[in-house]
Amino acid sequence: MHEHICRLLLDRQVRFVHTTSKTLGDILKALEREYPLTRSEVCLDAKIAYELALTGAYAAKRTACMFPTEDLYDALDPVMSSAYTGVTGGFLILCLKEIEEEVTPVGLFAKLPVIVAEGTEALSMAIGFGYTISEKYEIPVVIQTPVLPEQRGSSGRMEAVADTGTAAPSRFIKNPDRWAATPKFRYELHRRLNEKIEKIREEFETYEGNVTIRKDSTGIITCTRSSAEFFDEDASMLCLSTVFPLPLRLVEAFVTDMDEVFMAEGPYPVIEMQMRDRSRVFRGPSFAGRKKTKPEETICGFAVVRDTLGAASSINMAHGMKKLEPERKILAVTFEDYLFRAGMPALVNTMYNGSSYVLLILASTREEEMKKIIGAYGCNNFFHIDDISEIARFQDALEFTVLFYRGII
């Protein structure tokens, strides 16, 4: 599935791709034989990846970043600056939504265009449209896409743009008013950014990825179809791909045609906050009593806590929950890379304060290294499991327990 996403991107003649994922990096390196003008690199963190890709875009190269959605929040410093300085080559930030974390709030916060694409066709369309917007208005564009089953295999690949075999020369025009972005010039850059956003809003009004489905007089506005799956199937729906800037005329026309409208966009009301009139819009689980209840995730009798607040955030959250509810059985789930990047301080804090939950680390290649490090911290209560059902053996554990599992759950 990751190879297919990489191909959808590289088919657009991207010259530089930077990622934080070794999996994506290996795929991109292998694909360089088919795309000889593309260069890729695996970076230590998202800030480095973002800044390297941004540098290429400053020099008029078509560039991209690829990393999980939560990684974008680690790069907010250059993200915020890039909205003002802009780019001269097209620049896409392709964020893969593998957990609940979303990047939609970044658009509203940083004033960067955000497109949500679900499925192969939607992603193909978003990548092409994203580069068009980025190059036309000289601004980075964020695309959020879930890693879905239909993105596996080779079907749905966009037609590749012909590769001439030669790359256009780099071009960087010295302009302190723009690239320095010092306080003296920031006001002017802010004014230009606002003008860009309004022009992009107009472009988003006719984007084909925004889909209106008219059925009942009750409507749902959402940016992901999955977030609306708990609502009545007879309701009308406005599925917005262009989350920021919001196509206001399209949204207001939908609201006008409905008797009542409900928002389904997760914990961050990004769409709702951009609407000029919210008097007829409702938010939350009411939906006239017809919304289904989403159950809490459990595994083998444990309440599952995932990295919803950032890399390895489940470790701190599980520790806090266990302190508040000592009798509750908590299973924190994180990834190998997240533990090394951000989880070590949380791990030490958990052991220092005597938490007794179970930490499940989804390992890949560094399990033995993690065991040595955790052991050096004073915890030898760790085990490898070959099947998720084995977690049940640790329901009565009275001390902090670490499990390693090679796979994804």
SERODO-352593 format. One line per 2 residues: their letters; for each residue z, x, y of N, C-alpha, C. Coordinates in steps of 0.2 Angstrom, whole numbers, plus 2048, in hexadecimal, padded with zeros to 3 digits. Each point is the difference from the previous one (the first is absolute). Example, Ala and Ser with C-alpha at 12.3 -4.5 7.8 and 13.67 -1.06 7.14 Angstrom:
% residues 2
as	827:842:7E4:800:7FC:806:800:804:806  7FC:7FE:805:801:804:806:803:7FC:805
This chain:
% residues 409
mh	800:804:7FA:800:7FC:806:800:804:806  804:806:800:800:804:806:7F9:804:801
eh	7FD:801:7FB:7F9:803:801:7FB:7FC:803  801:7F9:7FE:7FB:7FC:803:802:7FF:808
ic	806:800:802:802:7FF:807:7FD:807:803  801:805:7FD:7FD:807:803:7F9:7FF:801
rl	7FC:7FE:7FB:7F9:7FF:801:7FE:7FB:805  803:7FB:801:7FF:7FB:805:800:804:807
ll	805:804:801:801:804:806:7FB:805:801  7FF:804:7FB:7FB:806:800:7F9:7FE:801
dr	7FE:7FA:7FE:7F9:7FD:800:7FE:7FF:808  805:801:804:7FF:7FF:807:7FF:807:804
qv	7FF:805:7FC:7FF:807:803:805:802:804  806:800:7FD:806:802:803:800:808:7FF
rf	802:804:805:800:807:7FF:806:803:7FE  806:7FD:803:806:803:7FE:805:7FB:7FE
vh	803:800:7FA:805:7FB:7FE:807:804:7FE  805:7FE:803:807:803:7FF:804:7FB:7FD
tt	804:802:7FB:805:7FB:7FC:806:803:7FF  805:7FC:7FE:807:803:7FE:800:7FF:7F8
sk	7FC:7FD:7FD:800:7FF:7F9:7FC:805:7FC  803:803:7FB:7FD:805:7FC:7FB:7FD:7FB
tl	801:7F9:7FE:7FC:7FD:7FC:7F9:7FE:804  801:7FE:806:7FA:7FF:805:7FC:807:801
gd	804:805:801:7FE:806:802:7FB:803:7FA  803:7FF:7FA:7FC:803:7FA:7F9:7FC:800
il	801:7F9:801:7F9:7FC:7FF:7FC:802:806  802:801:806:7FC:802:805:7FC:807:7FF
ka	804:805:7FE:7FD:806:7FE:7FB:800:7FB  801:7FC:7FB:7FB:7FF:7FB:7F9:7FD:803
le	801:7FB:804:7FB:7FC:803:7FC:805:805  803:805:802:7FC:805:805:7FA:802:7FD
re	7FF:801:7FA:7FA:802:7FC:7FA:7FB:802  802:7F9:800:7FB:7FB:802:7FF:7FF:807
yp	805:802:804:800:7FF:807:801:807:803  7FB:804:800:801:807:802:802:802:807
lt	7FF:7FB:805:802:801:807:807:7FD:801  803:7FE:7FB:807:7FD:801:805:806:7FE
rs	805:800:804:806:805:7FE:806:7FC:800  805:802:7FB:806:7FC:800:806:805:7FF
ev	806:7FD:801:806:804:800:806:7FC:7FE  804:803:7FC:807:7FC:7FF:805:804:804
cl	803:7FC:804:805:802:805:807:7FF:7FE  804:804:803:808:7FF:7FE:803:7FA:802
da	7FE:7FD:806:802:7F9:802:7FB:7FD:804  801:7F9:802:7FC:7FC:804:7FE:803:807
ki	805:802:803:7FF:803:807:7FB:806:800  800:804:7FB:7FB:806:800:7FA:7FD:7FE
ay	7FF:7FB:7FB:7FA:7FD:7FE:7FD:7FD:806  804:7FC:804:7FD:7FC:806:7FD:805:805
el	804:805:802:7FE:805:805:7FA:804:7FE  7FF:801:7FA:7FA:804:7FE:7FA:7FC:800
al	801:7FA:7FE:7FA:7FB:801:7FE:7FE:807  806:800:804:7FF:7FE:807:7FC:806:803
tg	802:806:7FF:7FC:806:803:7F9:800:7FE  7FE:7FE:7FA:7F9:7FF:7FE:7FD:7FB:805
ay	803:7FA:800:7FD:7FB:804:800:802:808  804:804:802:800:802:807:7F9:804:801
aa	7FE:804:7FB:7FA:804:800:7FA:7FC:7FE  800:7FA:800:7FA:7FB:7FF:7FE:800:7F8
kr	805:802:7FC:7FF:7FF:7F9:802:7F9:7FD  7FD:7FD:7FB:802:7FA:7FD:806:802:7FB
ta	806:7FD:801:805:803:7FC:804:7FA:7FE  805:801:7FB:804:7FB:7FD:807:803:7FE
cm	805:7FC:800:806:801:7FC:801:7FB:7FA  803:802:7FB:801:7FB:7FA:807:802:7FE
fp	805:7FB:800:806:800:7FE:804:7F9:7FF  805:800:7FC:804:7F9:800:802:7FE:806
te	801:7F9:801:801:7FD:806:807:803:803  805:801:7FC:806:803:803:7FF:806:803
dl	7FB:804:7FE:800:807:803:7FE:800:807  7FC:7FB:803:7FE:7FF:807:806:801:804
yd	806:7FD:7FE:806:800:805:802:807:801  7FF:804:7FB:802:807:801:7FC:804:805
al	7FA:7FD:802:7FC:803:805:7FF:7FD:807  805:7FC:801:800:7FC:806:7FF:804:807
dp	802:806:800:7FF:804:806:7F9:801:802  7FC:803:7FB:7F9:801:802:7FC:7F9:800
vm	802:7FB:7FC:7FD:7FA:800:800:7FD:807  806:800:803:801:7FD:807:7FC:804:805
ss	800:806:800:7FC:804:804:7F8:7FF:800  7FE:7FF:7F9:7F9:800:7FF:7FD:7F9:803
ay	804:7FB:800:7FE:7FA:803:7FD:801:808  804:804:803:7FE:802:807:7FB:805:801
tg	800:805:7FC:7FB:805:801:7F9:7FE:7FD  801:7FC:7FA:7FA:7FE:7FD:7FC:805:7FC
vt	7FA:7FF:7FE:7FC:805:7FC:7F9:800:802  7FC:805:7FE:7F9:800:802:7FC:7FF:7F9
gg	803:801:7FB:7FD:7FE:7F9:804:7FB:7FD  7FD:7FC:7FB:804:7FB:7FD:806:802:7FC
fl	805:7FC:801:806:802:7FC:803:7FA:7FD  801:800:7F9:803:7FA:7FD:807:803:7FD
il	805:7FC:800:806:801:7FC:800:7FB:7FB  7FF:802:7FA:800:7FB:7FA:806:800:7FD
cl	804:7FB:800:807:800:7FD:800:7FB:7FA  802:803:7FA:800:7FD:7FA:807:7FC:7FF
ke	800:7FA:800:806:7FC:7FF:802:7FF:7F9  804:805:7FD:802:800:7FA:807:7FD:7FF
ie	804:7FF:805:807:7FD:800:7FF:7FA:805  806:7FE:802:800:7FA:805:7FF:802:807
ee	801:807:802:7FF:802:806:7F9:7FF:803  800:7FD:807:7FA:7FF:803:7FF:804:806
vt	7FA:801:802:7FF:804:807:7FE:7FB:805  7FF:7FA:7FF:7FE:7FB:805:804:801:807
pv	807:801:800:803:801:806:7FE:806:804  7FD:805:7FD:7FE:806:804:7FB:7FE:805
gl	7FB:7FC:7FE:7FB:7FE:805:803:7FD:807  804:7FB:7FF:804:7FD:806:804:805:804
fa	803:805:7FC:805:805:803:7FC:806:803  7FB:802:7FD:7FC:806:802:7FA:7FE:804
kl	7FD:7FA:800:7FA:7FE:803:7FA:803:7FC  800:800:7FA:7FB:802:7FC:7FD:7FA:7FC
pv	7F9:7FF:7FF:7FE:7FB:7FC:802:800:7F9  802:7FA:7FD:802:800:7F9:7FC:7FB:7FC
iv	7FD:802:7FB:7FC:7FB:7FB:803:800:7FA  801:7FA:7FD:803:7FF:7F9:7FA:7FE:7FC
ae	7FF:804:7FA:7FB:7FF:7FC:802:7FF:7F8  7FF:7FA:7FD:802:7FF:7F9:7FA:7FF:7FC
gt	7FF:805:7FB:7FB:800:7FC:7FA:804:802  7FC:802:7FB:7FA:805:801:7FC:7FE:806
ea	7FD:7FA:800:7FB:7FE:805:803:800:807  807:7FE:800:803:800:807:801:807:802
ls	802:804:7FB:801:807:802:7FA:804:802  7FA:7FE:7FD:7FA:803:802:7FE:7FE:807
ma	801:7FA:801:7FE:7FD:807:805:803:805  806:801:7FF:805:802:804:7FF:807:802
ig	7FE:804:7FB:7FE:808:802:7FA:800:804  7FB:7FD:7FF:7FA:800:804:801:7FD:807
fg	804:7FB:800:801:7FD:807:805:804:804  805:803:7FC:805:804:803:7FD:806:803
yt	7FB:804:7FD:7FD:805:803:7FC:7FE:806  7FD:7FA:800:7FC:7FE:805:804:7FF:806
is	806:7FD:800:805:7FF:805:802:807:803  802:804:7FB:803:806:802:7FB:805:804
ek	7FA:800:7FE:7FB:804:804:7FE:7FD:806  800:7F9:800:7FD:7FD:806:805:800:806
ye	807:7FF:7FE:805:800:805:804:806:800  7FF:805:7FC:803:807:800:808:7FF:7FF
ip	801:7FD:7FA:807:7FE:7FF:801:800:7F8  806:803:7FE:801:800:7F8:801:7F8:7FE
vv	7FE:7FF:7FA:801:7F9:7FD:804:801:7FA  805:7FB:7FF:804:800:7FA:7FE:7FB:7FB
iq	7FF:801:7FA:7FE:7FB:7FB:805:800:7FA  803:7FB:7FF:805:7FF:7FA:7FD:7FC:7FB
tp	800:803:7FA:7FD:7FD:7FA:805:801:7FA  801:7FA:7FC:804:801:7FA:7FC:803:7FA
vl	803:803:7FC:7FD:803:7FA:7FF:7FB:7FB  7FB:7FC:800:7FF:7FA:7FB:7FC:801:7FA
pe	801:7FC:7FB:7FC:801:7FA:7F9:800:801  7FD:7FC:804:7F9:7FF:801:7FD:806:804
qr	805:805:802:7FD:806:803:7FF:806:7FB  801:7FE:7F9:7FF:805:7FB:7F8:800:7FE
gs	7FE:805:7FD:7F9:800:7FE:7FB:802:805  7FA:7FF:7FF:7FB:802:805:7FC:7FA:803
sg	802:7FA:7FE:7FD:7FA:803:802:800:808  7FB:7FD:804:802:7FF:807:7FF:806:804
rm	7FE:805:7FE:7FF:806:804:7FB:7FF:805  801:802:806:7FB:7FE:806:7FA:805:7FF
ea	7FB:7FE:803:7FA:805:800:801:806:804  800:806:7FE:801:806:803:7FB:801:806
va	803:802:806:7FB:802:805:7FD:807:7FE  7F9:800:801:7FD:806:7FE:803:807:803
dt	801:805:7FC:803:806:802:7FA:805:801  800:803:806:7FA:804:802:801:807:7FD
gt	806:802:7FE:802:806:7FD:802:805:806  800:7FE:806:802:804:806:805:7FC:804
aa	805:804:802:806:7FC:804:7FE:802:807  802:7FA:804:7FF:801:808:805:805:802
ps	7FE:804:805:805:805:803:806:7FD:803  806:804:800:805:7FD:803:7FF:800:807
rf	804:7FC:804:7FF:7FF:807:806:7FE:803  803:805:804:806:7FE:804:7FF:801:807
ik	801:7FB:804:7FF:801:807:807:800:804  801:806:803:806:801:804:801:7FB:805
np	805:7FC:800:802:7FB:804:808:7FF:801  803:804:804:807:7FF:800:803:7F9:802
dr	7FC:7FC:804:802:7FA:801:801:7FB:7FA  7FC:802:7FB:801:7FC:7FA:804:803:7FB
wa	7FF:806:7FE:803:803:7FA:807:802:801  802:802:807:807:802:801:804:7FA:800
at	7FE:7FB:803:804:7F9:800:807:802:803  800:804:805:807:801:803:801:7FA:805
pk	807:7FF:802:802:7FA:804:7FB:7FF:806  7FD:805:803:7FB:7FF:806:7FA:7FC:7FE
fr	7FE:801:7F9:7FA:7FD:7FE:801:7FA:7FC  807:7FF:7FE:801:7FB:7FB:7FF:7F9:802
ye	801:7FE:806:7FF:7FA:803:7F8:7FE:7FF  7FC:804:802:7F9:7FF:800:7FE:7FF:7F8
lh	803:804:7FC:7FE:7FF:7F9:803:7FA:7FD  805:7FE:803:803:7F9:7FE:7FC:7FA:802
rr	7FD:801:806:7FC:7FB:802:7F9:7FF:7FC  7FD:806:7FF:7FA:800:7FB:802:7FE:7F9
ln	806:801:7FE:801:7FE:7F9:801:7F8:800  803:7FD:805:800:7F9:801:7F9:7FD:800
ek	7FB:803:803:7FA:7FE:801:7FC:800:7F9  801:805:7FC:7FD:801:7FA:803:7FB:7FB
ie	806:7FE:800:803:7FB:7FC:7FD:7F9:801  7FF:7FF:806:7FD:7F9:802:7F9:800:7FD
ki	7FC:805:801:7F9:800:7FE:800:800:7F8  805:803:7FD:800:800:7F8:802:7F9:7FE
re	805:7FD:804:802:7F9:7FE:7FA:7FB:800  7FB:801:805:7FA:7FC:800:7FC:802:7FA
ef	800:806:7FE:7FC:801:7FA:803:7FD:7FA  806:800:7FF:804:7FD:7FB:7FF:7F8:7FF
et	7FE:7FD:805:7FF:7F9:800:7FB:7FE:7FB  7FB:804:7FF:7FA:7FE:7FC:800:804:7F9
ye	806:804:7FF:800:804:7FA:800:7FC:7FA  7FB:801:7FB:7FF:7FC:7FA:806:800:7FB
gn	804:805:801:806:801:7FB:805:7FA:802  800:7FD:806:805:7FB:802:7FD:7F9:7FD
vt	804:7FD:7FB:7FD:7FA:7FC:804:7FA:802  7FD:7FB:801:803:7F9:802:7FF:7FC:7FA
ir	805:7FD:7FD:7FF:7FB:7FA:803:7F9:802  7FC:7FB:801:803:7FA:803:801:7FB:7FA
kd	806:7FD:800:801:7FB:7FB:805:7FB:803  806:801:800:805:7FB:802:801:801:808
st	804:7FC:803:801:800:807:806:805:801  803:802:7FB:805:806:800:7FD:806:7FF
gi	801:805:805:7FD:806:7FF:804:806:7FF  7FE:806:7FD:803:806:7FF:7FC:805:804
it	804:805:804:7FD:806:802:803:806:7FD  7FC:804:7FD:802:806:7FC:7FB:806:801
ct	803:806:7FF:7FB:806:800:7FF:802:7F9  804:7FD:7FB:7FF:802:7F9:800:7F9:7FC
rs	7FB:7FF:7FB:800:7FA:7FC:806:800:7FC  803:806:7FE:805:800:7FB:807:7FE:803
sa	800:800:807:806:7FE:803:800:7F8:801  7FB:7FD:7FF:7FF:7F9:800:800:7FD:7F9
ef	801:803:7FB:7FF:7FE:7F9:806:7FB:7FE  805:7FF:804:806:7FC:7FF:7FF:7F9:803
fd	7FB:7FF:804:7FF:7FA:804:7FC:7FB:7FC  800:7FA:803:7FC:7FB:7FD:7F8:802:800
ed	7FD:7FF:7FA:7F9:802:7FF:7FB:7FB:804  803:7FB:802:7FC:7FB:804:800:801:807
as	803:805:803:801:802:807:7FA:803:802  7FE:7FF:806:7FB:804:804:802:807:801
ml	7FC:805:800:802:807:801:7FB:804:805  804:804:804:7FC:805:804:802:807:7FE
cl	7FC:803:7FC:801:807:7FD:7FE:805:805  804:804:804:7FE:804:805:800:807:7FD
st	7FA:804:801:800:807:7FE:802:804:806  7FE:7FE:806:801:803:806:806:7FE:803
vf	806:804:7FE:806:7FE:802:802:802:807  7FD:806:803:801:802:807:7FA:804:802
pl	7FD:7FE:806:802:7FA:804:7FE:7FA:7FD  804:7FB:801:7FF:7F9:7FD:7FA:7FD:803
pl	7FB:7FD:7FC:7FB:7FC:803:803:7F9:802  802:800:807:803:7FA:802:7FD:7FA:800
rl	7F9:800:801:7FC:7F9:800:800:7FD:7F9  7FF:805:7FC:7FF:7FD:7F9:807:7FD:7FD
ve	805:804:802:807:7FD:7FE:802:7FA:804  7FE:7FF:806:802:7FA:804:7FC:7FA:7FE
af	7FA:802:7FE:7FC:7FA:7FD:802:7FD:7FA  803:805:7FC:803:7FD:7F9:806:7FC:801
vt	804:803:805:807:7FC:801:7FE:7F9:803  7FB:800:805:7FE:7FA:803:7FE:7FA:7FB
dm	7FD:803:7FB:7FD:7FB:7FA:806:7FE:7FC  805:803:800:806:7FE:7FB:805:7FC:803
de	803:7FC:7FC:806:7FC:802:806:804:800  801:805:7FB:805:805:800:7FE:806:7FD
vf	803:806:803:7FD:806:7FD:806:805:7FE  800:803:7FB:805:804:7FD:7FD:808:800
ma	805:804:802:7FE:807:7FF:802:803:7F9  7FC:804:7FD:802:804:7FA:7FD:807:801
eg	805:804:803:7FE:807:801:805:805:7FF  805:7FE:7FC:805:805:7FE:806:800:805
py	804:805:800:806:801:805:7FE:802:807  7FA:802:801:7FE:802:807:7FB:7FB:803
pv	802:7FD:805:7FC:7FA:803:7FA:803:804  7FC:804:7FE:7FB:804:804:7FB:7FB:803
ie	7FD:7FB:7FC:7FC:7FB:802:803:7FC:805  806:7FD:7FE:803:7FB:804:802:803:807
mq	802:806:800:802:803:807:7FA:801:805  7FA:800:7FD:7FA:800:804:7FD:7FA:803
mr	803:7FA:7FD:7FD:7FA:801:803:7FD:807  7FB:7FD:804:802:7FE:807:804:7FA:800
dr	7FF:7FC:7FB:804:7FA:800:803:7FF:7F9  806:801:7FF:803:7FF:7F9:804:7FA:7FF
sr	7FF:7FB:804:804:7FA:800:7FF:7FB:7FA  7FA:801:7FD:7FE:7FC:7FB:800:804:7F9
vf	803:806:800:800:804:7FB:807:801:7FD  800:800:7F9:807:800:7FD:800:806:7FB
rg	806:803:800:800:806:7FC:806:800:7FB  800:803:7FA:806:7FF:7FC:7FE:7FD:7F9
ps	805:7FE:7FC:7FF:7FD:7FA:7FF:7F8:7FF  800:7FD:806:801:7F9:800:7F9:7FD:7FD
fa	7FB:800:803:7F9:7FD:7FE:801:7F9:7FD  804:7FC:804:800:7F9:7FE:803:7FF:7F9
gr	804:805:7FE:803:800:7F9:7FC:801:7FA  7FA:803:802:7FB:801:7FA:7FF:807:7FF
kk	804:805:803:7FF:807:7FF:804:802:7F9  7FD:803:7FC:804:802:7FA:804:806:801
tk	806:801:7FC:804:805:801:7FE:807:7FC  800:805:804:7FE:807:7FD:807:803:7FD
pe	800:800:7F9:806:803:7FD:801:807:802  807:802:7FF:802:807:801:7FD:804:7FA
et	7FE:806:801:7FD:804:7FB:806:803:7FC  7FF:7FF:7F9:805:803:7FC:7FD:803:7FA
ic	803:805:7FD:7FE:804:7FA:806:801:7FC  800:7FE:7FA:805:801:7FB:807:7FE:803
gf	800:7FB:804:807:7FE:802:802:803:807  7FC:805:802:801:803:806:7FC:7FD:806
av	804:800:806:7FC:7FE:806:7FC:806:803  7FA:7FF:801:7FB:806:801:800:801:808
vr	801:806:802:7FF:802:807:7FA:805:800  7FB:7FF:804:7FB:804:801:800:804:807
dt	7FB:804:801:7FF:804:806:7FD:7FC:806  803:7FA:802:7FD:7FC:805:801:802:807
lg	804:805:801:802:802:807:7FD:807:801  7FC:803:7FB:7FE:807:801:801:804:7F9
aa	7FD:806:800:801:804:7FA:807:801:7FE  801:7FE:7FA:807:801:7FD:805:7FC:803
ss	7FF:7FB:804:805:7FC:803:804:7FC:7FB  7FD:7FF:7FA:804:7FC:7FB:806:803:7FF
in	801:807:800:806:804:7FE:806:7FE:805  7FE:800:806:806:7FE:805:801:7F8:800
ma	7FB:7FC:7FF:801:7F9:800:804:7FE:7F9  7FF:803:7FB:804:7FF:7FA:807:802:801
hg	801:806:803:807:802:801:804:7FB:804  7FC:7FE:806:804:7FB:804:801:7F9:7FD
mk	7FC:7FE:7FB:801:7FA:7FD:805:801:7FB  801:805:7FC:805:801:7FB:807:801:804
kl	800:802:806:807:801:803:802:7F9:802  7FB:7FB:802:802:7FA:802:801:7FB:7FA
ep	7FD:801:7FB:801:7FC:7FA:800:805:7FA  806:802:7FF:802:805:7FA:7FE:7FE:7F9
er	800:7F9:7FF:7FF:7FE:7F9:7F9:7FF:7FF  7FC:800:805:7F9:7FE:7FF:7FC:806:7FD
ki	7FB:7FF:7FC:7FC:805:7FC:7FA:801:804  7FF:806:803:7FB:802:804:7FC:805:7FD
la	7F9:7FF:801:7FB:805:7FD:7FC:802:806  801:806:803:7FB:803:805:7FA:803:7FD
vt	7FA:7FF:803:7FA:802:7FD:7FC:804:805  7FF:807:7FF:7FC:804:805:7FB:804:7FC
fe	7FD:804:804:7FA:804:7FD:802:808:800  7FE:804:7FC:801:807:800:7FF:803:806
dy	7FA:7FF:803:7FE:803:807:805:7FE:805  802:7F9:800:804:7FE:805:807:803:800
lf	802:802:7FA:807:803:7FF:800:807:803  7FA:804:7FF:800:806:803:7FF:800:808
ra	7FC:7FB:802:7FF:800:807:806:7FD:804  803:7FB:7FE:805:7FD:804:807:7FE:7FC
gm	800:800:7FA:805:7FE:7FC:806:804:7FF  800:807:801:805:804:7FE:806:7FF:804
pa	800:7FF:807:806:7FF:803:804:7F9:7FE  7FC:7FB:7FF:802:7FA:7FD:804:800:7F9
lv	7FC:805:7FC:803:801:7F9:807:803:801  800:805:804:807:804:801:805:7FB:803
nt	7FE:7FC:804:805:7FB:803:803:7FB:7FB  7FB:7FE:7FC:802:7FB:7FA:805:804:7FC
my	7FF:806:7FE:805:803:7FB:806:802:804  800:802:806:806:802:804:805:7FA:800
ng	7FD:7FA:801:804:7FA:801:801:7FC:7FA  7FE:802:7FA:802:7FD:7FA:7FC:7FA:7FE
ss	7FA:7FF:802:7FD:7F9:7FE:7FE:801:7F9  800:7FA:7FD:7FF:7FF:7F8:7FA:7FC:7FE
yv	7FA:800:805:7FA:7FC:7FE:7FC:805:7FC  7FA:7FD:7FD:7FB:804:7FC:7FA:801:805
ll	7FE:806:800:7FA:802:804:7FA:802:7FB  7FB:7FC:800:7FA:801:7FC:7FB:804:804
il	7FE:806:7FE:7FB:804:803:7FA:800:7FC  7FA:7FD:803:7FA:800:7FD:7FD:807:801
as	800:804:7FA:7FE:807:800:7F9:801:7FE  7FD:806:802:7F9:801:7FE:800:807:7FD
tr	801:806:804:800:806:7FD:806:805:802  805:7FD:803:805:804:803:807:7FE:7FD
ee	800:7FD:7FA:806:7FD:7FD:805:806:7FF  7FE:805:7FD:805:806:7FF:803:803:806
em	7FC:800:805:802:803:806:805:7FC:803  7FF:7F9:800:805:7FB:803:807:801:7FC
kk	7FF:800:7FA:806:801:7FC:805:806:802  7FC:806:801:804:806:802:803:7FF:807
ii	7FC:7FD:804:803:7FF:807:806:7FB:800  7FF:7FA:7FC:806:7FB:800:806:803:7FC
ga	7FE:804:7FB:806:804:7FD:803:804:804  7FD:804:805:803:805:805:804:7FC:805
yg	7FF:7FA:801:804:7FC:804:806:7FD:7FD  801:801:7F9:806:7FE:7FD:7FF:7FA:7FC
cn	7FA:7FE:7FF:7FF:7F9:7FC:7FC:802:7F9  803:800:7FB:7FD:801:7F9:7FE:7F9:7FC
nf	802:7FB:804:7FF:7F9:7FC:7F9:7FE:801  7FB:803:7FE:7F9:7FE:800:7FD:800:7F9
fh	7FB:7FB:800:7FD:7FF:7F9:7F8:7FF:801  7FC:801:7FB:7F9:7FE:800:7FF:7FA:7FC
id	7FC:7FB:802:7FF:7FA:7FC:7F9:800:7FF  7FE:7FD:7FB:7F8:7FF:7FE:7FE:7F9:801
di	805:7FB:801:7FE:7F9:800:805:7FD:805  7FE:7FC:804:804:7FC:805:806:7FD:7FD
se	7FF:7FD:7FA:805:7FC:7FD:806:804:7FF  7FF:807:7FF:806:804:7FF:805:800:806
ia	7FE:7FE:806:805:7FF:805:806:7FC:7FF  7FF:7FB:7FB:806:7FC:7FE:805:804:7FD
rf	7FF:805:7FE:806:804:7FD:805:803:805  7FE:800:806:804:802:806:803:7FB:804
qd	801:7FA:7FD:803:7FA:804:807:801:801  803:804:7FC:808:800:801:801:807:802
al	7FC:804:803:801:807:803:805:7FF:805  805:805:800:805:800:805:800:805:805
ef	7FA:804:7FF:7FF:806:805:7F9:800:802  7FE:803:805:7F9:801:803:7FC:803:7FA
tv	7FA:7FC:7FF:7FC:802:7FA:7F9:801:803  7FC:805:7FD:7F9:801:802:7FC:7FF:7FA
lf	7FB:7FC:801:7FB:800:7FA:7F9:802:802  7FD:803:7FC:7F9:803:801:7FB:7FC:7FC
yr	7FB:7FD:803:7FB:7FC:7FC:7F9:802:803  7FB:802:7FB:7FA:802:802:7FB:7FA:800
gi	7FF:7FD:805:7FC:7F9:801:802:7FD:806  7FD:7FA:801:801:7FC:806:802:7F9:7FE
i	805:7FE:803:803:7F9:7FF:800:7FC:807
